[in-house]
């Protein structure tokens, strides 16, 4: 879980300074990103968006898919979303000083705004999109994407549901592979 969480803040082979377990999480995160970027359903979702977003369409779809996951959480987990997010926040809050600075900053933001839980609400997604647009100094126009979500929710939900089945299978397979590789080292 730690490796998966910090992976976006670890460049190149800087993963080598972490334990094998954290390295596995980083590798899994990278494998998920590669799989997601290449998946035809994700590409289809990106094409559904208004062309104004250009190369930010992948980030927007990632946020929308987080919305569908949180909104439909009980389909994928027996643990209620509020219980799960509270435990994640507590865990990362206790280890944050051992993590990269960018990860520490994100943990603070994540907890303060209850991001993981609020992904299940459109107003939570709208705040995230507004924040992302602000960080790009308005270039991304991501603040406008909430309208795409409202207008395309049914189609994007269908895309997510199909994609997520494939992602679960891919993640399970990749986790097995990483475990086998780690056990042979």
C-alpha positions as a printed Julia matrix, in Angstrom:
185×3 Matrix{Float64}:
   0.0     0.0     0.0
   2.82    2.42    0.83
   4.61    1.81   -2.46
   1.42    2.21   -4.43
   0.67    5.48   -2.63
   4.12    7.08   -3.08
   4.79    5.75   -6.6
   3.91    8.99   -8.38
   6.51   10.76   -6.22
   9.33    8.33   -6.98
  11.22    8.97  -10.22
  13.28    6.51  -12.22
  15.19    4.02  -10.11
  14.94    6.01   -6.86
  12.74    3.14   -5.67
  15.91    1.2    -4.78
  16.21    2.94   -1.42
  12.95    1.33   -0.24
  12.21   -2.15    1.13
  11.23   -4.98   -1.24
   7.6    -4.7    -0.19
   7.44   -0.98   -0.94
   9.26   -1.56   -4.24
   6.57   -4.11   -5.15
   3.9    -1.47   -4.48
   5.73    1.03   -6.69
   6.05   -1.55   -9.48
   2.38   -2.49   -9.14
   1.34    1.16   -9.36
   3.44    1.63  -12.48
   1.98   -1.54  -14.04
  -1.54   -0.3   -13.3
  -0.76    3.09  -14.87
   0.63    1.43  -18.01
  -2.32   -0.95  -18.26
  -4.81    1.88  -17.74
  -3.21    4.22  -20.29
  -3.22    1.49  -22.96
  -6.74    0.14  -22.27
  -9.25    0.68  -25.08
 -12.14    1.44  -22.71
 -10.13    4.19  -21.01
  -9.25    5.6   -24.43
 -12.95    5.5   -25.31
 -13.78    7.42  -22.11
 -11.13   10.02  -22.96
 -12.63   10.46  -26.44
 -16.03   11.15  -24.85
 -14.68   14.29  -23.18
 -14.74   17.73  -24.74
 -11.58   18.22  -26.86
 -10.63   21.37  -24.93
  -8.83   19.28  -22.28
  -6.22   17.9   -24.71
  -3.6    15.91  -22.8
  -5.38   16.47  -19.47
  -8.16   14.09  -20.53
  -6.4    11.14  -18.88
  -6.19   12.93  -15.53
  -9.88   13.83  -15.77
 -10.9    10.26  -16.55
  -8.77    9.04  -13.65
 -10.67   11.41  -11.33
 -14.02   10.36  -12.81
 -13.14    6.69  -12.36
 -12.24    7.44   -8.72
 -15.73    8.96   -8.41
 -17.38    5.82   -9.79
 -15.29    3.6    -7.53
 -16.2     5.61   -4.42
 -19.84    5.95   -5.47
 -20.13    2.18   -5.98
 -17.72    1.2    -3.2
 -20.02   -1.42   -1.67
 -19.9    -3.36   -4.95
 -16.15   -3.82   -4.55
 -15.58   -3.93   -0.79
 -17.37   -5.27    2.29
 -15.74   -2.51    4.37
 -17.83    0.68    4.31
 -16.1     3.58    2.54
 -16.03    5.83    5.62
 -14.39    3.08    7.7
 -11.88    2.31    4.95
 -10.92    5.96    4.38
 -10.55    6.62    8.12
  -8.2     3.66    8.47
  -6.16    4.79    5.45
  -5.87    8.31    6.85
  -4.81    7.03   10.27
  -2.23    4.69    8.8
  -0.62    7.27    6.52
  -0.74    9.97    9.17
   1.39    7.77   11.46
   4.06    7.05    8.81
   4.03   10.29    6.81
   7.41   11.52    8.06
   9.06    8.45    6.49
   7.64    9.28    3.06
   8.78   11.62    0.28
   7.9    15.29    0.87
   5.31   15.39   -1.93
   3.59   12.34   -0.43
   3.58   14.03    2.99
   1.97   17.13    1.48
  -0.65   15.05   -0.3
  -1.49   13.14    2.9
  -2.11   16.43    4.69
  -4.38   17.62    1.86
  -6.11   14.24    1.58
  -6.96   14.14    5.29
  -7.86   17.81    5.63
 -10.38   17.64    2.77
 -11.39   13.97    3.28
 -10.61   13.44   -0.4
 -11.03    9.67   -0.56
 -14.5     9.76    0.96
 -15.61   12.9    -0.87
 -14.8    11.34   -4.24
 -18.24    9.72   -3.98
 -19.95   13.12   -4.34
 -20.03   15.28   -7.46
 -19.27   18.37   -5.38
 -16.15   16.59   -4.08
 -15.1    15.85   -7.66
 -15.82   19.44   -8.63
 -13.49   20.69   -5.86
 -10.73   18.35   -7.05
 -11.18   19.5   -10.66
 -11.11   23.15   -9.58
  -7.94   22.51   -7.57
  -6.27   20.76  -10.51
  -7.24   23.62  -12.82
  -5.78   26.1   -10.35
  -2.51   24.14  -10.23
  -2.26   24.34  -14.03
  -2.94   28.08  -13.86
  -6.15   27.57  -15.84
  -4.46   25.86  -18.81
  -6.17   22.52  -18.24
  -9.72   23.89  -18.09
 -10.39   20.94  -15.79
 -12.83   23.04  -13.8
 -15.24   22.71  -16.75
 -15.11   18.9   -16.73
 -17.81   18.59  -14.07
 -20.27   19.35  -16.88
 -18.88   16.42  -18.87
 -19.44   14.21  -15.83
 -23.03   15.4   -15.47
 -23.75   14.99  -19.2
 -21.96   11.67  -19.7
 -22.38    9.98  -16.33
 -24.26    6.93  -17.66
 -21.77    6.25  -20.46
 -18.73    6.86  -18.27
 -20.17    4.64  -15.5
 -20.55    1.83  -18.05
 -16.98    2.38  -19.24
 -15.68    2.32  -15.67
 -17.55   -0.87  -14.77
 -16.17   -2.75  -17.78
 -12.66   -1.38  -17.32
 -12.56   -2.06  -13.58
 -13.29   -5.77  -14.1
 -10.25   -5.94  -16.38
  -8.17   -3.87  -13.96
  -8.96   -6.18  -11.04
  -7.89   -9.22  -13.08
  -4.73   -7.46  -14.26
  -3.85   -6.29  -10.75
  -4.35   -9.76   -9.29
  -2.1   -11.27  -11.97
   0.57   -8.57  -11.57
   0.54   -8.98   -7.78
   1.17  -12.73   -8.18
   4.02  -12.06  -10.61
   5.66   -9.51   -8.32
   5.35  -11.86   -5.36
   6.99  -14.7    -7.32
   9.82  -12.42   -8.49
  10.38  -11.1    -4.96
  10.43  -14.59   -3.48
  13.13  -15.68   -5.96
  15.48  -12.81   -5.11
